[in-house]
Amino acid sequence: MLRSDVAYEQESAEARTRRLLATTQALFFFSLFVCLVISHGHQAQTNGISFYGVYGPTMAVLIAGYVAAGVGLWRASNIFRFSDAPASVWIGLRFVALDLAVLLLTPYNQGTFLNWAHMVAGVVGALVQVAITVALVRVHRSSRALYGLCVQLLGGVFAAISLPDWRLDVLLAGQIIFQIGFGWCLMEWSTALHAQRAVLA
């Protein structure tokens, strides 16, 4: 295969990744926006995004957003798997995709066991997302990647201080900021792969 053909296939894969992630992440955030329009009161602020998974008028909307995000992450993992990205990235993306399903299947308001299962799934999923972003910063030391990590960590701090009974109702805001940072860094991964290939070429 000619060098130009290889470069074309690589650029095509990168373009597909960017388009796939941009589309599915946009659908995910649009679903969150619709949920916010429907309900953004005390319960949503206190229980975070998970509230929309148990609140009747928003359940279908959130499920659709999670499905879009999960499909996007899983399909993107197939592309990352055969790229220069560390194996932890594509494995992590698949884990997060499956974790979204677990979050939907463990409604926090249906007993202690499901509540704890939901919290554990949420915390572990968030840690995996941070690990994916840290891998990006290690591979692609750009200011944009670092800013994305900072946004993600800022959202994580807001979410973390909302979990104890400190009467700080910023869990929803923290989770949304966290996901914006993660989505930002997902898009940066395409740039990172392109830059790495440019150096290796």
C-alpha positions as a Markdown table, in Angstrom:
| # | Residue | x | y | z |
|---|---|---|---|---|
| 1 | Met | 0.0 | 0.0 | 0.0 |
| 2 | Leu | 1.3 | 3.5 | -0.9 |
| 3 | Arg | 2.3 | 5.9 | 1.8 |
| 4 | Ser | -0.4 | 8.3 | 0.5 |
| 5 | Asp | -3.0 | 5.6 | 0.8 |
| 6 | Val | -2.0 | 4.9 | 4.4 |
| 7 | Ala | -2.1 | 8.6 | 5.3 |
| 8 | Tyr | -5.6 | 8.8 | 3.6 |
| 9 | Glu | -6.9 | 5.9 | 5.7 |
| 10 | Gln | -5.5 | 7.4 | 8.9 |
| 11 | Glu | -7.0 | 10.8 | 8.2 |
| 12 | Ser | -10.3 | 9.1 | 7.3 |
| 13 | Ala | -10.3 | 7.2 | 10.6 |
| 14 | Glu | -9.6 | 10.4 | 12.5 |
| 15 | Ala | -12.3 | 12.3 | 10.6 |
| 16 | Arg | -14.8 | 9.5 | 11.4 |
| 17 | Thr | -13.8 | 9.5 | 15.0 |
| 18 | Arg | -14.3 | 13.3 | 15.3 |
| 19 | Arg | -17.6 | 13.1 | 13.4 |
| 20 | Leu | -18.9 | 10.2 | 15.5 |
| 21 | Leu | -18.0 | 11.7 | 18.8 |
| 22 | Ala | -19.2 | 15.1 | 17.9 |
| 23 | Thr | -22.6 | 13.7 | 16.8 |
| 24 | Thr | -23.2 | 11.4 | 19.8 |
| 25 | Gln | -21.9 | 13.8 | 22.4 |
| 26 | Ala | -24.1 | 16.5 | 20.9 |
| 27 | Leu | -27.1 | 14.2 | 21.2 |
| 28 | Phe | -26.1 | 13.4 | 24.8 |
| 29 | Phe | -25.9 | 17.1 | 25.8 |
| 30 | Phe | -29.1 | 17.9 | 23.9 |
| 31 | Ser | -30.9 | 15.3 | 26.0 |
| 32 | Leu | -29.5 | 16.8 | 29.1 |
| 33 | Phe | -30.7 | 20.2 | 28.0 |
| 34 | Val | -34.2 | 18.9 | 27.4 |
| 35 | Cys | -34.2 | 17.3 | 30.8 |
| 36 | Leu | -33.1 | 20.6 | 32.3 |
| 37 | Val | -35.9 | 22.4 | 30.6 |
| 38 | Ile | -38.4 | 19.9 | 31.9 |
| 39 | Ser | -37.1 | 19.9 | 35.4 |
| 40 | His | -34.3 | 21.8 | 37.1 |
| 41 | Gly | -35.6 | 22.2 | 40.7 |
| 42 | His | -34.3 | 21.1 | 44.0 |
| 43 | Gln | -34.5 | 17.3 | 43.4 |
| 44 | Ala | -32.5 | 17.6 | 40.2 |
| 45 | Gln | -29.9 | 19.8 | 41.8 |
| 46 | Thr | -29.6 | 17.4 | 44.8 |
| 47 | Asn | -29.7 | 14.1 | 42.9 |
| 48 | Gly | -27.9 | 15.1 | 39.8 |
| 49 | Ile | -28.3 | 13.6 | 36.3 |
| 50 | Ser | -29.5 | 10.4 | 37.9 |
| 51 | Phe | -32.7 | 12.1 | 38.8 |
| 52 | Tyr | -33.7 | 12.3 | 35.2 |
| 53 | Gly | -33.4 | 8.5 | 35.0 |
| 54 | Val | -36.1 | 8.0 | 37.6 |
| 55 | Tyr | -38.4 | 11.0 | 36.9 |
| 56 | Gly | -41.2 | 9.9 | 34.6 |
| 57 | Pro | -41.3 | 12.9 | 32.2 |
| 58 | Thr | -37.5 | 12.7 | 31.5 |
| 59 | Met | -36.8 | 9.0 | 31.7 |
| 60 | Ala | -37.1 | 8.4 | 27.9 |
| 61 | Val | -35.1 | 11.5 | 27.1 |
| 62 | Leu | -32.2 | 10.5 | 29.3 |
| 63 | Ile | -32.2 | 6.9 | 28.1 |
| 64 | Ala | -32.0 | 8.2 | 24.5 |
| 65 | Gly | -29.1 | 10.4 | 25.5 |
| 66 | Tyr | -27.3 | 7.6 | 27.3 |
| 67 | Val | -27.8 | 5.2 | 24.4 |
| 68 | Ala | -26.4 | 7.8 | 21.9 |
| 69 | Ala | -23.4 | 8.4 | 24.1 |
| 70 | Gly | -22.8 | 4.7 | 24.8 |
| 71 | Val | -23.0 | 3.8 | 21.1 |
| 72 | Gly | -20.6 | 6.6 | 20.3 |
| 73 | Leu | -18.1 | 5.6 | 22.9 |
| 74 | Trp | -18.2 | 1.9 | 21.9 |
| 75 | Arg | -17.8 | 2.6 | 18.2 |
| 76 | Ala | -15.0 | 5.1 | 18.9 |
| 77 | Ser | -13.2 | 2.5 | 21.0 |
| 78 | Asn | -13.1 | 0.3 | 17.9 |
| 79 | Ile | -11.2 | 3.0 | 16.1 |
| 80 | Phe | -8.9 | 3.8 | 19.1 |
| 81 | Arg | -8.1 | 0.1 | 19.5 |
| 82 | Phe | -6.2 | 0.1 | 16.2 |
| 83 | Ser | -4.6 | 3.5 | 16.7 |
| 84 | Asp | -1.6 | 4.8 | 18.6 |
| 85 | Ala | -3.6 | 5.4 | 21.7 |
| 86 | Pro | -2.8 | 3.4 | 24.8 |
| 87 | Ala | -4.9 | 0.3 | 25.3 |
| 88 | Ser | -6.3 | 1.8 | 28.5 |
| 89 | Val | -8.1 | 4.4 | 26.4 |
| 90 | Trp | -10.2 | 2.0 | 24.2 |
| 91 | Ile | -10.8 | -0.3 | 27.1 |
| 92 | Gly | -11.8 | 2.6 | 29.3 |
| 93 | Leu | -14.2 | 3.9 | 26.6 |
| 94 | Arg | -15.9 | 0.5 | 26.5 |
| 95 | Phe | -16.2 | 0.4 | 30.3 |
| 96 | Val | -17.8 | 3.9 | 30.3 |
| 97 | Ala | -20.3 | 2.8 | 27.6 |
| 98 | Leu | -21.3 | -0.2 | 29.7 |
| 99 | Asp | -21.3 | 1.8 | 32.9 |
| 100 | Leu | -24.0 | 4.1 | 31.4 |
| 101 | Ala | -26.3 | 1.0 | 31.0 |
| 102 | Val | -25.5 | 0.0 | 34.6 |
| 103 | Leu | -26.5 | 3.5 | 35.8 |
| 104 | Leu | -29.8 | 3.2 | 34.1 |
| 105 | Leu | -30.4 | -0.3 | 35.5 |
| 106 | Thr | -29.7 | 0.7 | 39.1 |
| 107 | Pro | -32.3 | 3.4 | 40.0 |
| 108 | Tyr | -31.0 | 5.0 | 43.2 |
| 109 | Asn | -34.6 | 5.4 | 44.6 |
| 110 | Gln | -35.4 | 1.7 | 44.6 |
| 111 | Gly | -33.8 | 0.6 | 47.9 |
| 112 | Thr | -30.5 | 0.6 | 49.6 |
| 113 | Phe | -28.8 | -2.0 | 47.4 |
| 114 | Leu | -29.6 | -0.3 | 44.1 |
| 115 | Asn | -28.7 | 3.1 | 45.6 |
| 116 | Trp | -25.2 | 1.9 | 46.6 |
| 117 | Ala | -24.8 | 0.0 | 43.3 |
| 118 | His | -25.7 | 3.2 | 41.5 |
| 119 | Met | -23.3 | 5.3 | 43.5 |
| 120 | Val | -20.4 | 2.8 | 43.1 |
| 121 | Ala | -21.0 | 2.6 | 39.3 |
| 122 | Gly | -21.1 | 6.4 | 39.1 |
| 123 | Val | -17.9 | 7.0 | 41.0 |
| 124 | Val | -16.0 | 4.2 | 39.2 |
| 125 | Gly | -17.2 | 5.5 | 35.9 |
| 126 | Ala | -16.0 | 9.0 | 36.7 |
| 127 | Leu | -12.6 | 7.7 | 37.8 |
| 128 | Val | -12.2 | 5.9 | 34.5 |
| 129 | Gln | -13.2 | 9.0 | 32.6 |
| 130 | Val | -10.5 | 11.0 | 34.5 |
| 131 | Ala | -8.0 | 8.2 | 33.7 |
| 132 | Ile | -8.8 | 8.5 | 29.9 |
| 133 | Thr | -8.3 | 12.3 | 30.1 |
| 134 | Val | -5.0 | 11.9 | 32.0 |
| 135 | Ala | -3.8 | 9.5 | 29.3 |
| 136 | Leu | -4.6 | 12.2 | 26.8 |
| 137 | Val | -2.6 | 14.8 | 28.7 |
| 138 | Arg | 0.4 | 12.4 | 28.9 |
| 139 | Val | 0.3 | 11.7 | 25.1 |
| 140 | His | -0.7 | 15.1 | 23.9 |
| 141 | Arg | 0.8 | 17.9 | 26.1 |
| 142 | Ser | -1.3 | 20.7 | 24.7 |
| 143 | Ser | -2.9 | 23.6 | 26.5 |
| 144 | Arg | -6.3 | 22.5 | 25.2 |
| 145 | Ala | -6.0 | 19.0 | 26.7 |
| 146 | Leu | -4.9 | 20.5 | 30.0 |
| 147 | Tyr | -7.8 | 22.9 | 30.0 |
| 148 | Gly | -10.2 | 20.0 | 29.4 |
| 149 | Leu | -8.7 | 18.1 | 32.3 |
| 150 | Cys | -9.1 | 21.2 | 34.5 |
| 151 | Val | -12.7 | 21.6 | 33.5 |
| 152 | Gln | -13.3 | 17.9 | 34.2 |
| 153 | Leu | -11.6 | 18.1 | 37.7 |
| 154 | Leu | -13.5 | 21.3 | 38.5 |
| 155 | Gly | -16.8 | 19.5 | 37.8 |
| 156 | Gly | -15.6 | 16.5 | 39.8 |
| 157 | Val | -14.9 | 18.8 | 42.9 |
| 158 | Phe | -18.4 | 20.3 | 42.7 |
| 159 | Ala | -19.9 | 16.9 | 42.4 |
| 160 | Ala | -17.8 | 15.4 | 45.3 |
| 161 | Ile | -18.7 | 18.2 | 47.8 |
| 162 | Ser | -22.3 | 17.7 | 47.0 |
| 163 | Leu | -22.4 | 14.0 | 47.9 |
| 164 | Pro | -22.1 | 14.4 | 51.7 |
| 165 | Asp | -24.9 | 16.1 | 53.6 |
| 166 | Trp | -23.3 | 19.5 | 53.4 |
| 167 | Arg | -26.5 | 21.2 | 52.0 |
| 168 | Leu | -24.6 | 22.1 | 48.8 |
| 169 | Asp | -27.0 | 21.5 | 46.0 |
| 170 | Val | -24.5 | 21.7 | 43.1 |
| 171 | Leu | -24.3 | 18.0 | 42.2 |
| 172 | Leu | -26.1 | 18.5 | 38.9 |
| 173 | Ala | -24.0 | 21.5 | 37.9 |
| 174 | Gly | -20.8 | 19.6 | 38.9 |
| 175 | Gln | -21.8 | 16.5 | 36.8 |
| 176 | Ile | -22.6 | 18.6 | 33.8 |
| 177 | Ile | -19.3 | 20.5 | 34.0 |
| 178 | Phe | -17.5 | 17.2 | 34.5 |
| 179 | Gln | -19.1 | 15.7 | 31.3 |
| 180 | Ile | -18.3 | 18.9 | 29.3 |
| 181 | Gly | -14.7 | 18.4 | 30.3 |
| 182 | Phe | -14.7 | 14.8 | 29.3 |
| 183 | Gly | -16.5 | 15.5 | 26.0 |
| 184 | Trp | -13.9 | 18.2 | 25.3 |
| 185 | Cys | -11.1 | 15.8 | 25.9 |
| 186 | Leu | -12.7 | 13.1 | 23.8 |
| 187 | Met | -12.6 | 15.5 | 20.8 |
| 188 | Glu | -9.0 | 16.3 | 21.7 |
| 189 | Trp | -8.0 | 12.6 | 21.3 |
| 190 | Ser | -8.5 | 12.9 | 17.6 |
| 191 | Thr | -6.1 | 15.8 | 17.5 |
| 192 | Ala | -3.6 | 13.9 | 19.7 |
| 193 | Leu | -3.6 | 10.9 | 17.3 |
| 194 | His | -3.2 | 13.1 | 14.3 |
| 195 | Ala | -0.3 | 15.0 | 15.9 |
| 196 | Gln | 1.4 | 11.8 | 17.0 |
| 197 | Arg | 1.2 | 10.4 | 13.5 |
| 198 | Ala | 2.6 | 13.6 | 12.1 |
| 199 | Val | 5.7 | 13.2 | 14.3 |
| 200 | Leu | 6.1 | 9.6 | 13.4 |
| 201 | Ala | 5.7 | 10.2 | 9.7 |
